[in-house]
């Protein structure tokens, strides 16, 4: 393929812009906030699971306390009823029976109140555990929000850079012949991002391999408007006064 030396040199500008674009894209993917957010998301999942479990435990204790309070209420009503009946009866037999039942009811009430106190203590412990976990969840959500803000700010700047680089690349590409840019693009795919390189001191700027022997002779003999390639990486070799040939 033929291309003027000036257009070949413009390929170096295109390559430089493409390299910068790759670097900025890599920066966008490799932002430290991405890894931080992944770790924070895992922590948030763990906290949510813990909170769900502790809320379940709290609800179980609340149900248990409600059941005990209901039992206490039933026993208290029976004590009130039997006390009223005791005050109203004159039968010795009924008095003895009521006194026996009242003693059993009071014993039952005492036992229930002891259980109620123990359950209330467990309830306080579960409530404290839920409050602690909820506090951790809120704090973690704040950290995630701050990290997302930092990530988004960094991405805004990187996207701005990509926009500017893209515009510059478009301007350079528009000035080149279509067949030359098409060749460059193909070589860039094959060369994993390197489509053109400066030949400096007989070394390819893309793969750093120094040309020798027949490869060097072929480049030396090629007309200046002939597009030549690196025999190792396949990049378009742009010759200048620095090429050393």
Backbone torsions as a table, in degrees:
resi	resn	phi	psi	omega
1	UNK	NA	143.9	177.3
2	UNK	-102.8	142.1	175.0
3	UNK	-159.1	139.7	-177.9
4	UNK	-62.7	150.0	177.2
5	UNK	-54.8	-35.3	179.8
6	UNK	-64.5	-44.1	178.8
7	UNK	-67.2	-36.1	177.3
8	UNK	-63.1	-39.6	178.5
9	UNK	-66.0	-31.3	177.5
10	UNK	-65.4	-25.3	176.0
11	UNK	-61.9	-31.6	177.8
12	UNK	-66.3	-37.5	176.4
13	UNK	-64.8	-42.0	178.9
14	UNK	-63.0	-43.9	179.3
15	UNK	-62.8	-42.0	179.5
16	UNK	-60.6	-43.3	179.2
17	UNK	-66.3	-41.6	179.0
18	UNK	-63.8	-38.7	178.2
19	UNK	-64.1	-43.0	178.4
20	UNK	-64.5	-39.6	178.0
21	UNK	-61.9	-44.1	177.4
22	UNK	-60.0	-42.2	-179.2
23	UNK	-63.5	-44.0	-179.7
24	UNK	-67.3	-40.5	177.6
25	UNK	-61.8	-39.5	177.5
26	UNK	-65.1	-41.8	177.4
27	UNK	-58.8	-41.1	-179.2
28	UNK	-63.7	-39.3	-179.9
29	UNK	-75.6	-28.0	-173.6
30	UNK	-101.3	15.3	178.2
31	UNK	-55.2	135.3	-179.0
32	UNK	-59.8	-26.3	-179.5
33	UNK	-64.6	-28.0	178.5
34	UNK	-61.0	-48.7	179.7
35	UNK	-66.9	-39.6	179.1
36	UNK	-61.6	-43.1	-179.1
37	UNK	-67.4	-34.6	176.7
38	UNK	-63.4	-44.2	178.8
39	UNK	-66.4	-41.0	179.8
40	UNK	-66.2	-35.9	178.0
41	UNK	-63.7	-39.4	177.9
42	UNK	-64.7	-42.3	177.4
43	UNK	-62.7	-41.1	-179.7
44	UNK	-63.4	-40.0	177.7
45	UNK	-62.1	-43.0	179.9
46	UNK	-64.1	-41.9	179.5
47	UNK	-65.4	-40.9	178.5
48	UNK	-62.2	-41.4	178.2
49	UNK	-64.0	-42.7	178.9
50	UNK	-63.9	-42.9	-179.8
51	UNK	-63.5	-42.0	178.4
52	UNK	-61.9	-43.5	179.6
53	UNK	-64.1	-44.3	-178.6
54	UNK	-70.3	-33.7	174.9
55	UNK	-64.9	-37.4	176.4
56	UNK	-63.2	-44.3	178.2
57	UNK	-62.8	-40.8	178.8
58	UNK	-62.9	-43.2	179.9
59	UNK	-64.3	-38.1	177.9
60	UNK	-61.4	-43.7	-179.7
61	UNK	-66.8	-39.4	178.2
62	UNK	-61.9	-41.5	177.9
63	UNK	-63.6	-43.6	179.1
64	UNK	-61.6	-43.1	179.4
65	UNK	-64.9	-40.6	178.6
66	UNK	-61.6	-39.2	178.9
67	UNK	-65.7	-42.8	179.6
68	UNK	-65.7	-42.4	178.7
69	UNK	-61.8	-36.1	176.7
70	UNK	-65.2	-42.2	178.0
71	UNK	-63.6	-40.6	178.7
72	UNK	-61.5	-43.5	-179.5
73	UNK	-61.9	-41.8	179.2
74	UNK	-62.8	-46.3	-179.2
75	UNK	-65.2	-41.5	178.9
76	UNK	-61.5	-40.2	178.4
77	UNK	-65.9	-39.7	178.9
78	UNK	-67.1	-37.0	177.2
79	UNK	-64.1	-44.3	178.8
80	UNK	-61.6	-44.5	-179.7
81	UNK	-62.2	-47.7	-178.2
82	UNK	-67.8	-33.3	178.0
83	UNK	-64.5	-42.5	178.2
84	UNK	-64.4	-41.7	179.3
85	UNK	-65.4	-37.8	179.5
86	UNK	-63.6	-38.0	-179.2
87	UNK	-71.7	-22.7	-175.2
88	UNK	-96.9	-19.0	-175.8
89	UNK	-90.9	152.1	176.7
90	UNK	-117.7	1.7	-179.5
91	UNK	-81.1	126.2	179.9
92	UNK	-62.8	-40.0	-179.1
93	UNK	-63.9	-43.6	179.7
94	UNK	-66.4	-38.1	178.8
95	UNK	-60.9	-45.7	-179.6
96	UNK	-62.3	-42.2	-178.7
97	UNK	-65.8	-42.8	-179.4
98	UNK	-67.6	-39.3	179.2
99	UNK	-64.8	-39.7	177.6
100	UNK	-63.3	-44.8	-179.7
101	UNK	-66.3	-38.1	179.3
102	UNK	-64.0	-39.4	179.0
103	UNK	-62.8	-41.3	179.7
104	UNK	-67.9	-38.8	179.9
105	UNK	-66.7	-41.5	179.5
106	UNK	-65.1	-37.9	176.0
107	UNK	-64.1	-42.8	178.3
108	UNK	-63.3	-40.8	179.2
109	UNK	-64.3	-41.2	179.0
110	UNK	-61.8	-45.0	179.6
111	UNK	-62.7	-42.8	179.8
112	UNK	-64.6	-39.6	179.7
113	UNK	-66.2	-35.6	175.9
114	UNK	-64.3	-44.7	178.1
115	UNK	-63.7	-40.4	-179.4
116	UNK	-60.9	-42.1	178.7
117	UNK	-62.3	-44.4	-179.6
118	UNK	-63.3	-41.4	179.8
119	UNK	-67.6	-38.6	177.9
120	UNK	-63.0	-36.7	176.2
121	UNK	-65.0	-42.3	176.4
122	UNK	-63.6	-36.7	178.4
123	UNK	-62.2	-43.3	178.5
124	UNK	-62.3	-40.2	178.9
125	UNK	-64.0	-43.1	-179.8
126	UNK	-67.4	-39.4	178.3
127	UNK	-63.8	-40.0	178.6
128	UNK	-65.6	-39.5	179.6
129	UNK	-65.5	-40.9	178.5
130	UNK	-65.7	-42.9	-179.9
131	UNK	-63.1	-39.7	178.9
132	UNK	-64.6	-44.0	-179.5
133	UNK	-68.1	-39.1	178.0
134	UNK	-63.9	-38.6	177.3
135	UNK	-63.1	-41.5	178.2
136	UNK	-64.9	-38.5	179.1
137	UNK	-63.8	-43.5	-179.7
138	UNK	-64.7	-43.8	179.7
139	UNK	-63.1	-40.9	-180.0
140	UNK	-67.2	-38.8	177.5
141	UNK	-62.3	-37.5	177.0
142	UNK	-65.1	-41.5	178.0
143	UNK	-64.2	-40.7	178.7
144	UNK	-62.8	-44.1	180.0
145	UNK	-61.9	-42.3	179.4
146	UNK	-65.0	-41.4	-179.9
147	UNK	-66.6	-40.2	177.3
148	UNK	-63.5	-38.3	178.2
149	UNK	-63.5	-43.7	179.0
150	UNK	-64.5	-41.8	178.1
151	UNK	-62.5	-46.7	-177.6
152	UNK	-63.3	-38.3	178.5
153	UNK	-64.2	-41.6	178.9
154	UNK	-65.6	-39.8	-179.8
155	UNK	-67.1	-35.6	177.5
156	UNK	-59.4	-45.4	-179.7
157	UNK	-66.5	-41.7	-179.6
158	UNK	-66.8	-38.3	177.8
159	UNK	-67.2	-34.3	175.3
160	UNK	-61.9	-45.8	178.5
161	UNK	-60.8	-42.9	179.6
162	UNK	-62.6	-37.8	178.2
163	UNK	-63.4	-44.0	-179.9
164	UNK	-66.8	-42.5	179.1
165	UNK	-65.2	-39.1	179.6
166	UNK	-63.2	-40.5	178.3
167	UNK	-65.1	-43.8	179.0
168	UNK	-62.8	-40.5	-179.6
169	UNK	-64.1	-42.6	179.4
170	UNK	-61.1	-38.4	-179.5
171	UNK	-66.7	-42.2	179.7
172	UNK	-67.9	-45.1	-178.2
173	UNK	-62.6	-36.4	-178.1
174	UNK	-64.5	-23.1	-177.9
175	UNK	-86.6	-9.2	-175.8
176	UNK	-98.5	152.3	175.5
177	UNK	-61.1	143.4	-176.9
178	UNK	-60.4	-39.3	-178.5
179	UNK	-66.9	-31.8	179.1
180	UNK	-72.0	-43.8	178.6
181	UNK	-66.2	-36.5	178.0
182	UNK	-64.0	-41.7	177.1
183	UNK	-62.7	-44.7	179.3
184	UNK	-58.4	-45.0	-178.2
185	UNK	-62.6	-41.2	178.5
186	UNK	-63.7	-44.3	-179.8
187	UNK	-65.6	-33.4	-179.3
188	UNK	-68.1	-35.8	177.0
189	UNK	-66.4	-48.1	-179.7
190	UNK	-63.8	-38.4	-177.0
191	UNK	-88.1	15.3	178.0
192	UNK	53.7	46.5	176.6
193	UNK	108.3	-16.2	180.0
194	UNK	-103.7	106.8	179.2
195	UNK	-104.0	-25.5	-179.2
196	UNK	-147.7	149.1	-178.7
197	UNK	-150.2	150.4	177.2
198	UNK	-77.5	132.4	173.1
199	UNK	-88.3	108.1	-177.5
200	UNK	-123.1	126.3	-179.4
201	UNK	51.7	41.4	176.9
202	UNK	66.3	13.0	179.2
203	UNK	-114.0	139.0	178.2
204	UNK	-72.4	128.1	-179.2
205	UNK	-70.5	-14.6	-179.6
206	UNK	-86.7	-53.5	-176.5
207	UNK	-104.5	-5.2	177.7
208	UNK	67.0	10.9	178.3
209	UNK	-77.6	134.3	179.2
210	UNK	-87.1	130.4	-179.7
211	UNK	-77.6	136.2	178.4
212	UNK	-140.8	170.3	172.3
213	UNK	55.8	-135.1	-174.5
214	UNK	-65.5	-31.5	179.0
215	UNK	-63.5	-44.2	179.7
216	UNK	-67.1	-40.5	179.4
217	UNK	-61.9	-40.0	-179.0
218	UNK	-64.0	-39.1	179.0
219	UNK	-69.4	-40.1	179.7
220	UNK	-62.4	-39.6	-175.8
221	UNK	-79.5	-18.7	-176.1
222	UNK	-68.1	135.6	176.6
223	UNK	-58.9	156.0	-175.1
224	UNK	-67.8	-19.8	178.0
225	UNK	-96.3	8.4	176.1
226	UNK	-89.6	132.1	178.1
227	UNK	-81.2	121.9	-179.9
228	UNK	-115.2	160.0	-174.2
229	UNK	-126.4	153.1	174.5
230	UNK	-69.9	127.8	-178.0
231	UNK	-68.2	-14.7	-177.7
232	UNK	-97.9	-52.5	-176.2
233	UNK	-102.7	-12.6	176.9
234	UNK	83.9	1.7	179.6
235	UNK	-69.1	151.2	175.0
236	UNK	-66.6	125.2	179.5
237	UNK	-91.4	118.7	179.2
238	UNK	-96.7	120.1	-176.2
239	UNK	-94.9	135.6	175.7
240	UNK	-139.6	-172.3	178.1
241	UNK	-63.7	-18.5	-178.2
242	UNK	-85.2	-5.5	-171.8
243	UNK	-69.0	-24.2	176.5
244	UNK	73.0	30.5	179.4
245	UNK	-118.9	NA	NA
